[in-house]
Amino acid sequence: MAPKGEFFRWWGKDTRKGTPVIVTMENVNYSVVEIDGPDSAFRPIDKDRVKNAKQFTWVLILKANRAVGCLAWLGHILWALLGAIKKRLFLRNGVAMESENENEEKSGKGKFLFGFILCLLMTAMAFLGFEVIAHYMRWPYFQEHNLHIPQTLEIRSWLHLIYVSWLGFRADYIAPLILSFSNFCVVLFLIQSLDRMILCLGCFWIKYKNIKPRINGDPFNSNDNEPSKYIYPMVLVQIPMCNEREVYEQSISAVCQLDWPKDRLLIQVLDDSDDESIQWLIKGEVSKWMQKGVNIVYRHRLIRTGYKAGNLKSAMSCDYVKDYEFVAIFDADFQPNSDYLKLTVPHFNENPELGLVQARWGFVNKDENLLTRLQDINLCFHFEVEQQVNGVFLNFFGFNGTAGVWRIKALEESGGWLERTTVEDMDIAVRAHLHGWKFIYLNDVKVLCEVPESYEAYKKQQYRWHSGPMQLFRVCLPSIITSKISIWKKANLILLFFLLRKLILPFYSFTLFCIILPLTMFVPEAELPAWVICYVPVFMSFLSILPAPKSFPFIAPYLLFENTMSVTKFNAMVSGLFQLGSSYEWVVTKKAGRASEPDLLAAAERESLPAMNLQQSHRGASDSGLSELIKLKEHQESAPKKKKTNKIYKKELALAFLLLTAALRSLLSAHGVHFYFLLFQGVSFLLVGLDLIGEQVS
């Protein structure tokens, strides 16, 4: 066995068995082949060929050329990354820096988590530097990770004494603690993986048996001789929005074109905008459709409390709501097809226990950038697997807040909309489930919407989606325990719906892969096995990507990005559970105003019309209101626009350097798969910390 270099022999594990043997080769006889092309050097060797030193030189030149090309490619990537870092750090707008600092000051728990990660980073770098010094001091007993340091060692200096004491303390106290905590996280990881596997098996069974909610017959079937006997129920459609300048028009347009008798349909535009110019724009759009005979009303609250829940609660308190049986809810960026109500409302017929019919989301901008592609993978699994399996086998799932039709009686019996959390949709779903109402999920009915295109918007959305469930779990746990539903339904709500999928998942993702794994590189006695950090996560990612097979090339970025988002989800989970920081703050997700192909064609037709038609579309508004709108538009165009810049996320950057430091320690220890995971995960955190994923602002 050839001897290893002294440096790697000290860092790595001594896995050699038997007696090492050094073999010296004399009269070396090289075997060379003729080169007829770039790949001829790699064909089977013909022993009868004449050996030629010049041909052997060409083989070496080809290999060197490939190596240089690879280095040039890596250098180009590194240069581009350094250029992006320069833009982020040195060319940033001062206003953006001030606003970011203000946001950091508002979030006390964010500062604490950042300080904790920074402390781990400083400790890891100190350990790495200390061990490098120990290596160059030629202390030979570091070749192995001994749990017990021999007592007969010769102490050479005070630094030597400190290092010997550190090794003993590490083996006796730190390693057992890390091992116990890592084993606990691994158990949680395996339980969550088992839950995901069971969900995938349930989805496969649904596909195999073709199980889905069906409507008996065709209630809308009619011909010239016999009209349809279906009695259209009274349906209320609500569009809650707040400062939705980019999407209000396409949303109102899509809802106003729903195929339902006009005398049996009422559309409420619930505008919570605090920008007066946006209010006038929405009023003008409502007036335009009112002129066309659509039964639509505009509502604006003077006292804006409770965010979306307060908006919906205020709308449901109107006197005319008692005349309606069902209510459909669409967020401002959702564009339902014209047959949406005909595909959902008939499911309520002859099913008095049914309280909610939920449709699936479709995304108009899923191919916009890498961030939207990764969101599409995650949300496809949520709708295709989680929602569908829970809907078929449990008749319960979390309401998505939009693209659903509620029986108004179910809302009223469950207590209506409450303002106690930022996930009012999940709140009303849990309370309706406790009152015995059943839910139906329609995977075949899609409603188009947007996913966030910038990391800043996506991070804020995920923060709200993961802090809200913990708020809800804390306040509704007594109601779940004292409810009259069966024990297994209570267990499903507490153990699976809340603890496993809302609390345990972000907890172990952050602690196991972002904290424990880097620490084990500096405490080698507590090393994690390769199947924990490689094989099981890759298998789970493969299952997650099955509902979106076209996204299979993104399986590796998906795995890395999900671990990267764990710091935001963990932060949100802790703040929601313990009521820390801004856990009750609602931030409206930024939209880009993407539209489907039919909407784009309609927009092109509108732009081709004369400008005078624009005034005619607002004829329903008063002259003073129209002039006020024109003045606001002129003022807005003349006002200086605020410059936008990409942000820097400190927690993600600190974790990036921690993981890269651990990757360097792993490389010197020749850990193999640990090094590659830490390296790529560290680069992933670096890209996210520099806001290089998603929409880029120049």
Secondary structure, DSSP 8 states (H G I E B T S, - for coil): -----HHHHHHS-----S--------S--------SSTTGGGS---TTS---HHHHHHHHHHHHHHHHHHHHHHHHHHHHHHHHHHHHHHS--HHHHHHHHHHHHH-HHHHHHHHHHHHHHHHHHHHHHHHHHHHHTT-GGGGS--SS--TT----SHHHHHHHHHHHHIIIIIHHHHHHHHHHHHHHHHHHHHHHHHHHHHHHHHHHHT-----SS-TT---SSS--------EEEEEEESS-TTTHHHHHHHHHT-SS-GGGEEEEEEE----HHHHHHHHHHHHHHHHTT--EEEEE-SS--SHHHHHHHHHHTSGGGGG-SEEEE--TT-B--TTHHHHHGGGGTT-TTEEEEEEEEEETTTTSSHHHHHHHHHHHHIIIIIIHHHHHHHS-----SSSEEEEHHHHHHTT----SSS-HHHHHHHHHHHTT-EEEEEEEEEEEE----BHHHHHHHHHHHHHHHHHHHHHHHHHHHHSSS-HHHHHIIIIIIIIIIIIIHHHHHHIIIIIIHHHHHH-GGG---HIIIIIHHHHHHHHHHTTSGGGGGGHHHHHHHHHHHHHHHHHHHHHHHTT-TTTT------------HHHHHHHHHHHHS-THHHHHHTTTS-HHHHHHHHHHHHHHHHS----------HHHHHHHHHHHHHHHHHHHHT-THHHHHHHHHHHHHHHHHTT-SB----
